Amino acid sequence: MATPRAPRSTRGNPNGILVKQWLYRDQLKPVAELDGAGSLVARFVYGSKPHVRTTSYAAAPRTA
């Protein structure tokens, strides 16, 4: 289960607009990448090896 807290890492641009953020399961395992609006961009899955991603899933792009 992902930790419901502020993302540990964020990426913005020079104008201070949030572009990306990551949701972590613990101190070393990111489980999701979110865009600036908080929408899911990618999900990361871990297996038997600690701190090594087994696979990742990219979210389908949204069309307006």
Order of alpha helices (4+ residues) and beta strands (2+ residues): beta-beta-beta-beta-beta
